């Protein structure tokens, strides 16, 4: 559970990092965060049954998938595009 709490705090800060470049993605991330906080609070209170555990764990898994997609969009795509542009840019002839 302690790893979940650490991930919960990191995930809660994620929209702040997404906001400058991907506002829509940051807004889509908020329901996942709210679901994870609800899961944490219900878990601490001890009022979860099997269905609650299942549904809220699926929200957690969805958030992990969402975080990986966001990381690819923010970090990998610009790097790939930069390398692609560098490789396919026209070479200027050297005039001496």
DSSP file (Angstrom, degrees, kcal/mol; ACC not computed):
  #  RESIDUE AA STRUCTURE BP1 BP2  ACC     N-H-->O    O-->H-N    N-H-->O    O-->H-N    TCO  KAPPA ALPHA  PHI   PSI    X-CA   Y-CA   Z-CA
    1    1 A X     >        0   0    0      0, 0.0     4,-2.1     0, 0.0     5,-0.2   0.000 360.0 360.0 360.0 -29.4    0.0    0.0    0.0
    2    2 A X  H  >  +     0   0    0      1,-0.2     4,-2.0     2,-0.2     5,-0.1   0.861 360.0  51.5 -66.1 -33.5    2.9    2.4    0.6
    3    3 A X  H  > S+     0   0    0      2,-0.2     4,-2.5     1,-0.2    -1,-0.2   0.887 108.3  53.0 -67.0 -38.1    3.9    2.1   -3.1
    4    4 A X  H  > S+     0   0    0      2,-0.2     4,-2.5     1,-0.2    -2,-0.2   0.909 108.0  50.2 -61.9 -42.6    0.3    3.0   -4.0
    5    5 A X  H  X S+     0   0    0     -4,-2.1     4,-2.0     2,-0.2    -2,-0.2   0.903 110.8  48.6 -65.4 -40.9    0.4    6.1   -1.8
    6    6 A X  H  X S+     0   0    0     -4,-2.0     4,-2.0     1,-0.2    -1,-0.2   0.931 113.3  47.3 -63.3 -44.5    3.7    7.3   -3.3
    7    7 A X  H  X S+     0   0    0     -4,-2.5     4,-3.0     1,-0.2    -2,-0.2   0.871 107.9  57.6 -63.6 -36.0    2.3    6.7   -6.8
    8    8 A X  H  X S+     0   0    0     -4,-2.5     4,-1.9     1,-0.2    -1,-0.2   0.907 107.5  46.2 -61.5 -43.2   -0.9    8.5   -5.7
    9    9 A X  H  X S+     0   0    0     -4,-2.0     4,-1.2     2,-0.2    -1,-0.2   0.893 114.4  47.5 -68.0 -38.8    1.1   11.6   -4.8
   10   10 A X  H  X S+     0   0    0     -4,-2.0     4,-0.8     1,-0.2     3,-0.4   0.926 112.7  49.0 -66.5 -43.8    3.1   11.5   -8.1
   11   11 A X  H  X S+     0   0    0     -4,-3.0     4,-0.5     1,-0.2     3,-0.5   0.842 105.6  58.4 -65.3 -33.1   -0.1   11.0  -10.1
   12   12 A X  H  < S+     0   0    0     -4,-1.9     3,-0.3     1,-0.2    -1,-0.2   0.840 108.5  45.6 -66.0 -31.7   -1.8   13.9   -8.4
   13   13 A X  H >X S+     0   0    0     -4,-1.2     3,-1.0    -3,-0.4     4,-1.0   0.615  89.8  89.5 -84.3 -12.8    1.0   16.2   -9.5
   14   14 A X  H >X S+     0   0    0     -4,-0.8     4,-2.0    -3,-0.5     3,-0.9   0.876  79.0  57.8 -57.2 -43.9    1.0   14.9  -13.1
   15   15 A X  H 3X S+     0   0    0     -4,-0.5     4,-2.0    -3,-0.3    -1,-0.3   0.822 100.2  60.2 -59.4 -27.0   -1.7   17.4  -14.5
   16   16 A X  H <> S+     0   0    0     -3,-1.0     4,-0.5    -4,-0.2    -1,-0.3   0.882 108.9  42.7 -65.0 -36.4    0.6   20.2  -13.4
   17   17 A X  H << S+     0   0    0     -4,-1.0     4,-0.4    -3,-0.9    -2,-0.2   0.819 116.7  47.8 -76.9 -31.3    3.3   18.9  -15.7
   18   18 A X  H >X S+     0   0    0     -4,-2.0     4,-3.2     1,-0.2     3,-0.6   0.777  93.1  80.8 -77.6 -26.8    0.8   18.2  -18.5
   19   19 A X  H 3< S+     0   0    0     -4,-2.0     4,-0.2     1,-0.2    -1,-0.2   0.852  85.3  53.2 -56.4 -46.4   -0.9   21.6  -18.3
   20   20 A X  T 3< S+     0   0    0     -4,-0.5    -1,-0.2    -3,-0.2     3,-0.2   0.876 127.7  17.7 -60.8 -36.1    1.6   23.8  -20.3
   21   21 A X  T <4 S+     0   0    0     -3,-0.6     2,-0.3    -4,-0.4    -2,-0.2   0.781 135.2  29.9-105.3 -33.1    1.6   21.5  -23.4
   22   22 A X     X  +     0   0    0     -4,-3.2     4,-2.0     1,-0.1    -1,-0.2  -0.655  57.7 163.5-133.9  76.0   -1.4   19.2  -23.2
   23   23 A X  H  > S+     0   0    0     -2,-0.3     4,-2.2    -4,-0.2     5,-0.2   0.896  79.8  51.7 -62.5 -42.0   -4.3   20.9  -21.4
   24   24 A X  H  > S+     0   0    0      1,-0.2     4,-2.1     2,-0.2    -1,-0.2   0.905 109.6  49.5 -63.6 -41.3   -6.9   18.5  -22.6
   25   25 A X  H  > S+     0   0    0      1,-0.2     4,-1.2     2,-0.2    -1,-0.2   0.884 109.4  52.8 -64.2 -39.0   -4.8   15.5  -21.5
   26   26 A X  H  X S+     0   0    0     -4,-2.0     4,-0.7     1,-0.2     3,-0.3   0.903 110.1  47.6 -63.9 -41.2   -4.4   17.1  -18.0
   27   27 A X  H >< S+     0   0    0     -4,-2.2     3,-0.6     1,-0.2     4,-0.5   0.860 109.1  53.7 -68.8 -35.1   -8.2   17.5  -17.7
   28   28 A X  H 3< S+     0   0    0     -4,-2.1     4,-0.5     1,-0.2     3,-0.3   0.750 103.8  58.4 -69.2 -22.6   -8.8   14.0  -18.8
   29   29 A X  H 3X S+     0   0    0     -4,-1.2     4,-1.8    -3,-0.3     3,-0.4   0.733  86.2  78.4 -78.5 -23.3   -6.5   12.8  -16.1
   30   30 A X  H <X S+     0   0    0     -4,-0.7     4,-2.6    -3,-0.6     5,-0.2   0.876  88.3  53.6 -60.2 -43.4   -8.4   14.4  -13.2
   31   31 A X  H  > S+     0   0    0     -4,-0.5     4,-2.3    -3,-0.3    -1,-0.2   0.885 108.1  51.9 -60.4 -35.7  -11.2   11.7  -13.0
   32   32 A X  H  > S+     0   0    0     -4,-0.5     4,-2.1    -3,-0.4    -1,-0.2   0.910 110.3  48.4 -63.8 -41.3   -8.5    9.0  -12.6
   33   33 A X  H  X S+     0   0    0     -4,-1.8     4,-2.4     2,-0.2    -2,-0.2   0.922 110.6  50.1 -65.8 -44.0   -6.9   10.9   -9.8
   34   34 A X  H  X S+     0   0    0     -4,-2.6     4,-2.4     1,-0.2    -1,-0.2   0.896 110.1  51.7 -61.4 -39.4  -10.2   11.4   -8.0
   35   35 A X  H  X S+     0   0    0     -4,-2.3     4,-2.4    -5,-0.2    -1,-0.2   0.893 109.3  49.2 -64.1 -39.6  -10.9    7.7   -8.4
   36   36 A X  H  X S+     0   0    0     -4,-2.1     4,-2.4     2,-0.2    -2,-0.2   0.891 111.1  49.2 -68.2 -38.2   -7.6    6.8   -6.9
   37   37 A X  H  X S+     0   0    0     -4,-2.4     4,-2.6     2,-0.2    -2,-0.2   0.897 111.0  50.6 -66.2 -38.5   -8.1    9.1   -3.9
   38   38 A X  H  X S+     0   0    0     -4,-2.4     4,-2.6     2,-0.2     5,-0.2   0.925 110.6  49.7 -62.8 -43.3  -11.5    7.6   -3.4
   39   39 A X  H  X S+     0   0    0     -4,-2.4     4,-2.5     1,-0.2    -2,-0.2   0.921 111.4  48.8 -60.0 -45.2  -10.0    4.2   -3.4
   40   40 A X  H  X S+     0   0    0     -4,-2.4     4,-2.4     2,-0.2    -2,-0.2   0.929 113.1  46.3 -61.8 -46.3   -7.3    5.2   -0.9
   41   41 A X  H  X S+     0   0    0     -4,-2.6     4,-1.9     1,-0.2    -2,-0.2   0.896 114.8  46.7 -66.4 -39.9   -9.8    6.8    1.4
   42   42 A X  H  X>S+     0   0    0     -4,-2.6     5,-1.5    -5,-0.2     4,-1.1   0.875 111.9  51.8 -68.8 -35.9  -12.2    3.8    1.3
   43   43 A X  H  <5S+     0   0    0     -4,-2.5     3,-0.4    -5,-0.2    -2,-0.2   0.921 109.8  48.5 -64.9 -44.1   -9.4    1.4    1.7
   44   44 A X  H  <5S+     0   0    0     -4,-2.4    -1,-0.2     1,-0.2    -2,-0.2   0.880 110.9  50.9 -63.8 -38.0   -8.2    3.3    4.8
   45   45 A X  H  <5S-     0   0    0     -4,-1.9    -1,-0.2    -5,-0.2    -2,-0.2   0.698 106.1-130.7 -75.3 -17.1  -11.7    3.3    6.3
   46   46 A X  T  <5 +     0   0    0     -4,-1.1    -3,-0.2    -3,-0.4    -2,-0.1   0.710  69.3 124.3  78.9  20.5  -12.0   -0.5    5.7
   47   47 A X      < +     0   0    0     -5,-1.5     2,-0.4     2,-0.0    -4,-0.1  -0.109  36.0 117.0-106.7  37.1  -15.4   -0.2    4.0
   48   48 A X        -     0   0    0     -6,-0.2     2,-0.2    -5,-0.2    -9,-0.0  -0.873  41.3-167.8-107.0 135.0  -14.5   -2.0    0.7
   49   49 A X     >  -     0   0    0     -2,-0.4     4,-2.3     1,-0.0     5,-0.2  -0.439  46.0 -84.7-101.8-173.3  -16.1   -5.2   -0.5
   50   50 A X  H  > S+     0   0    0      1,-0.2     4,-2.5     2,-0.2     5,-0.2   0.909 127.6  49.6 -61.7 -44.4  -14.9   -7.4   -3.4
   51   51 A X  H  > S+     0   0    0      1,-0.2     4,-2.9     2,-0.2     5,-0.3   0.914 110.7  50.5 -63.2 -42.8  -16.7   -5.4   -6.1
   52   52 A X  H  > S+     0   0    0      1,-0.2     4,-2.6     2,-0.2     5,-0.3   0.923 110.7  49.3 -61.0 -44.1  -15.3   -2.1   -4.8
   53   53 A X  H  X S+     0   0    0     -4,-2.3     4,-2.2     2,-0.2    -2,-0.2   0.934 113.3  47.4 -59.3 -45.7  -11.8   -3.5   -4.7
   54   54 A X  H  X S+     0   0    0     -4,-2.5     4,-1.8     2,-0.2    -2,-0.2   0.948 115.0  43.5 -62.5 -50.9  -12.2   -4.7   -8.3
   55   55 A X  H  X S+     0   0    0     -4,-2.9     4,-1.7     1,-0.2    -2,-0.2   0.924 116.8  45.7 -63.5 -45.8  -13.6   -1.5   -9.7
   56   56 A X  H  X S+     0   0    0     -4,-2.6     4,-1.8    -5,-0.3    -1,-0.2   0.817 110.1  53.9 -72.6 -29.6  -11.2    0.8   -7.9
   57   57 A X  H  X S+     0   0    0     -4,-2.2     4,-2.6    -5,-0.3    -1,-0.2   0.856 106.2  53.8 -68.6 -33.6   -8.2   -1.4   -8.9
   58   58 A X  H  X S+     0   0    0     -4,-1.8     4,-2.6     2,-0.2    -2,-0.2   0.869 106.4  52.2 -66.3 -35.8   -9.4   -1.1  -12.5
   59   59 A X  H  X S+     0   0    0     -4,-1.7     4,-2.1     2,-0.2    -2,-0.2   0.914 109.7  49.6 -63.3 -41.6   -9.3    2.7  -12.1
   60   60 A X  H  X S+     0   0    0     -4,-1.8     4,-2.1     2,-0.2    -2,-0.2   0.928 111.4  47.6 -62.5 -45.2   -5.8    2.4  -10.7
   61   61 A X  H  X S+     0   0    0     -4,-2.6     4,-2.3     1,-0.2    -2,-0.2   0.902 110.4  53.2 -62.9 -40.4   -4.7    0.3  -13.7
   62   62 A X  H  X S+     0   0    0     -4,-2.6     4,-2.7     1,-0.2    -1,-0.2   0.883 107.8  51.1 -60.6 -38.3   -6.4    2.7  -16.0
   63   63 A X  H  X S+     0   0    0     -4,-2.1     4,-2.7     2,-0.2    -2,-0.2   0.893 108.1  51.2 -67.4 -39.2   -4.4    5.5  -14.4
   64   64 A X  H  X S+     0   0    0     -4,-2.1     4,-1.9     2,-0.2    -2,-0.2   0.926 112.9  45.8 -63.1 -43.6   -1.1    3.6  -14.9
   65   65 A X  H  X S+     0   0    0     -4,-2.3     4,-2.3     2,-0.2    -2,-0.2   0.924 112.8  50.9 -63.4 -44.4   -2.0    3.1  -18.6
   66   66 A X  H  X S+     0   0    0     -4,-2.7     4,-2.6     1,-0.2    -2,-0.2   0.903 108.6  52.0 -59.0 -43.2   -3.0    6.7  -18.9
   67   67 A X  H  X S+     0   0    0     -4,-2.7     4,-2.2     1,-0.2    -1,-0.2   0.878 109.6  49.1 -63.9 -38.0    0.3    7.9  -17.3
   68   68 A X  H  X S+     0   0    0     -4,-1.9     4,-2.1     2,-0.2    -1,-0.2   0.895 111.1  49.2 -69.9 -39.0    2.3    5.8  -19.8
   69   69 A X  H  X S+     0   0    0     -4,-2.3     4,-2.5     2,-0.2    -2,-0.2   0.925 111.9  49.5 -63.5 -43.6    0.4    7.1  -22.8
   70   70 A X  H  X S+     0   0    0     -4,-2.6     4,-2.4     1,-0.2     5,-0.3   0.898 109.1  52.1 -62.8 -40.1    0.9   10.7  -21.5
   71   71 A X  H  X>S+     0   0    0     -4,-2.2     4,-2.7     1,-0.2     5,-0.9   0.904 110.4  48.2 -63.8 -40.7    4.7   10.0  -21.0
   72   72 A X  I  <>S+     0   0    0     -4,-2.1     5,-2.5     3,-0.2     4,-0.4   0.924 113.1  48.2 -64.9 -43.6    5.0    8.8  -24.6
   73   73 A X  I  <5S+     0   0    0     -4,-2.5     5,-0.3     3,-0.2    -2,-0.2   0.878 120.1  36.8 -64.8 -37.3    3.1   11.8  -25.9
   74   74 A X  I  <5S+     0   0    0     -4,-2.4    -2,-0.2    -5,-0.2    -1,-0.2   0.891 133.3  17.3 -85.3 -40.5    5.1   14.3  -24.0
   75   75 A X  I  X5S+     0   0    0     -4,-2.7     4,-1.1    -5,-0.3    -3,-0.2   0.867 125.5  41.2-102.6 -44.9    8.6   12.8  -24.1
   76   76 A X  I  ><S+     0   0    0     -5,-0.9     4,-2.9    -4,-0.4     5,-0.2   0.933 109.7  53.0 -78.1 -46.3    8.9   10.2  -26.8
   77   77 A X  H  ><S+     0   0    0     -5,-2.5     4,-2.9     1,-0.2     5,-0.2   0.921 109.8  47.6 -60.6 -45.9    7.0   11.8  -29.7
   78   78 A X  H  > S+     0   0    0     -5,-0.3     4,-2.4     1,-0.2    -1,-0.2   0.899 114.4  48.2 -61.9 -36.5    8.9   15.1  -29.7
   79   79 A X  H  X S+     0   0    0     -4,-1.1     4,-2.4     2,-0.2    -2,-0.2   0.923 113.1  46.9 -67.4 -43.7   12.2   13.1  -29.5
   80   80 A X  H  X S+     0   0    0     -4,-2.9     4,-2.5     2,-0.2    -2,-0.2   0.912 113.6  48.9 -63.2 -42.8   11.2   10.8  -32.4
   81   81 A X  H  X S+     0   0    0     -4,-2.9     4,-2.9    -5,-0.2     5,-0.2   0.907 110.3  51.2 -64.9 -40.9   10.0   13.8  -34.4
   82   82 A X  H  X S+     0   0    0     -4,-2.4     4,-2.2    -5,-0.2    -2,-0.2   0.925 112.7  45.1 -61.9 -45.1   13.3   15.7  -33.8
   83   83 A X  H  X S+     0   0    0     -4,-2.4     4,-2.2     2,-0.2    -1,-0.2   0.888 113.7  50.5 -66.2 -38.5   15.3   12.7  -34.9
   84   84 A X  H  X S+     0   0    0     -4,-2.5     4,-2.2     2,-0.2    -2,-0.2   0.926 111.9  46.9 -65.0 -44.5   13.1   12.2  -37.9
   85   85 A X  H  X S+     0   0    0     -4,-2.9     4,-0.6     1,-0.2    -2,-0.2   0.886 112.5  50.1 -64.9 -38.1   13.4   15.8  -38.9
   86   86 A X  H  < S+     0   0    0     -4,-2.2     3,-0.4    -5,-0.2    -1,-0.2   0.894 113.3  45.9 -66.7 -39.0   17.2   15.8  -38.4
   87   87 A X  H  < S+     0   0    0     -4,-2.2    -2,-0.2     1,-0.2    -1,-0.2   0.852 120.3  38.5 -72.5 -34.2   17.5   12.6  -40.5
   88   88 A X  H  < S+     0   0    0     -4,-2.2    -1,-0.2    -5,-0.2     2,-0.2   0.267  85.3 118.5-104.0  11.3   15.3   13.8  -43.3
   89   89 A X  S  < S-     0   0    0     -4,-0.6     2,-0.1    -3,-0.4    -3,-0.0  -0.533  74.7-102.2 -76.2 144.8   16.3   17.5  -43.5
   90   90 A X        -     0   0    0     -2,-0.2     2,-0.4     1,-0.1    -1,-0.1  -0.435  34.4-124.1 -68.9 137.6   17.8   18.6  -46.8
   91   91 A X        -     0   0    0     -2,-0.1     2,-0.5    -3,-0.0    -1,-0.1  -0.652  19.2-133.7 -81.8 132.2   21.5   18.9  -46.7
   92   92 A X        -     0   0    0     -2,-0.4     2,-0.1     1,-0.1    -1,-0.0  -0.732  24.7-116.9 -86.6 133.3   22.8   22.3  -47.6
   93   93 A X        -     0   0    0     -2,-0.5     2,-0.7     1,-0.1    -1,-0.1  -0.397  23.8-120.5 -69.9 144.9   25.7   22.1  -50.1
   94   94 A X        -     0   0    0     -2,-0.1     2,-0.6     2,-0.0    -1,-0.1  -0.763  26.2-158.1 -87.5 119.8   29.0   23.5  -48.9
   95   95 A X              0   0    0     -2,-0.7    -2,-0.0     1,-0.1    -1,-0.0  -0.877 360.0 360.0-103.5 124.2   30.1   26.3  -51.1
   96   96 A X              0   0    0     -2,-0.6    -1,-0.1     0, 0.0    -2,-0.0   0.384 360.0 360.0-115.7 360.0   33.8   27.0  -51.1
